[in-house]
Structures are given as structure tokens and as C-alpha cells.
Amino acid sequence: MYNQQMPYGYYPQPQNSYSRQPASTSSQMMLKGRPVSSVDEVRATVVDFDGSVFYFPDIANKRIYTK
């Protein structure tokens, strides 16, 4: 019964009642924000009050602002 030949380095995984599959692909994380041209533009932007961070990349000045 236990005389089966297993390949070298093969270790069977224990079977659990729950699986370790990744979360659904429909719930992807999204970054909030948009490209800006200056810090003044960031200051004038209204953001959500849910506690999430907004990212504002400023390519011309090589900076990333958060709010």
C-alpha cells in the first residue's frame, strides 16, 4: 500500500478543508490620484475623506505628492 515510488524531492502537500487560492481577480487594488504639473494643483484638488491616500505624480519636476 505504501510501496509507491515517489520522485526524488517530491513531498505531497497536506489536504486542508479550505484552499489557498488567491483572492478573486475582480477585486484589484487601484491607486487614487492623477498626474499634476505643480504642487499648487495638488493643494487645490479635493480628495475623499475615507482615509485612503491619493498619489499625484509630477513628471516635469520629478516628484510624487501624496495627500
C-alpha positions in Angstrom: 0.0 0.0 0.0 2.8 2.5 0.9 5.3 0.9 -1.6 4.6 3.5 -4.3 7.7 5.1 -5.9 7.8 8.8 -5.5 10.2 11.0 -7.5 13.2 12.3 -5.6 12.4 15.5 -3.8 8.6 15.0 -4.1 6.7 15.9 -0.9 2.9 15.6 -1.0 1.0 18.6 0.2 -1.4 18.1 3.1 -5.1 18.4 2.2 -7.0 21.1 4.0 -10.7 21.7 4.1 -10.0 25.2 2.8 -7.9 26.1 -0.2 -5.1 28.6 -0.5 -6.2 30.1 -3.8 -5.6 33.8 -4.3 -8.4 36.3 -4.0 -10.7 36.9 -6.9 -9.2 38.9 -9.7 -12.3 41.2 -9.7 -11.0 43.0 -6.6 -7.9 44.7 -7.9 -6.2 47.4 -6.0 -6.3 50.8 -7.6 -4.2 53.9 -6.8 -6.2 57.1 -6.4 -4.8 60.3 -7.9 -3.8 61.8 -11.2 -0.8 63.5 -12.9 -0.2 67.1 -12.0 2.0 69.9 -13.1 2.7 71.6 -9.8 2.2 71.4 -6.0 -0.4 74.1 -6.3 -2.6 71.9 -8.4 -2.4 69.2 -5.7 -3.4 71.6 -3.0 -6.5 72.6 -5.0 -7.6 69.0 -5.5 -10.4 67.7 -3.4 -9.9 64.2 -2.0 -12.1 61.6 -0.4 -12.4 61.6 3.4 -12.3 57.8 3.7 -8.6 57.8 4.8 -7.2 56.5 1.5 -4.0 58.0 0.1 -4.0 59.9 -3.2 -0.9 60.0 -5.3 -0.1 62.9 -7.6 3.0 62.3 -9.9 4.7 65.5 -11.1 6.8 64.3 -14.1 8.2 67.7 -15.0 9.6 68.2 -11.5 10.4 64.5 -10.9 8.3 64.4 -7.7 5.4 62.4 -6.3 3.0 64.2 -4.0 0.6 62.4 -1.6 -2.5 63.8 0.1 
